[in-house]
Amino acid sequence: MPVSKAQQRAQNKWIEKTYDRINLTVPKGQKEVIKAHAEARGESVNGFIGRAIDETMERDKAAPGAVGEATEGE
């Protein structure tokens, strides 16, 4: 069922208020590789990228010498 222009405007307004946008640039051809990878796991590209960022940040936080953590010898 098509969405009316008023519904689209309302959705865009809600998205603008609720989310921040990040413009991601990748080398030619990489977009399709990312899309195929995400789809193979039942995810959207946005969901996959968000998960990748979250998991990397968690891993980095747990790594020795992470920001905010004392390193050996301090």
N, C-alpha and C positions, 0 to 999 in steps of 0.2 A: 504494500500500500504506500503510495507516494506521500511524502511529508509536505505539509503546506509551508509556504514561505514564512508565515507567522511562527509555526512550530520550529522551523530551522533557525530563525532569529532568536527565539527563546532558548533553544539548545546552545547556540553559539554564545549567547550572553552568559549562560550558566557555566559553560566550559571556560570562558575567559575569566570569570570570577573564581572558579574552583581550581584551575590548573595553571601551572607555568609551562611555557613552551620552550623547547630547546631545538635549534636548527642543527641537524647533524649532517655533515658532508662526508661522503665516503668515495673511494676511487670507483670509476666506472666499472660496472659489473658486480661490485660488492653488494649492492642493494638486493639483487636477485638471490645471491648466496645467503644473505641474512634472512630474507623472506622465506626461502626454502627451508632453512634450518629451523626457523620459528614454526612454520606450518607443520614440519615433520614431528614437532613436539606438541602440537595442538595449541600453539600460542599465536598471538598477534605479534607483529614486529615490535610494536610499542611495548607490549607485555614482556617480550623477550629482552629487549634492551633495558627496560626497567629492572628486570630480574638480574641481568648481568651486572648492572651497576650496583644494585643492592648487595649481591653476593661478593663482588670485588671489594666493596667498602667494608663489609664484615670481615673478610679475609685480611684486608690491610690493617684493620683495627686490632686484630688478634696477633699480627706479626710483631716480632721483637723490634723495638725501636719505633713503634707506631706513634703518631702524633699524640701527645698527652700522656704517654707512658714513659717511665724512667727506663733508660738503657743501662746496660752493665757498666759499672764504674761511676755512676752518678750518685 
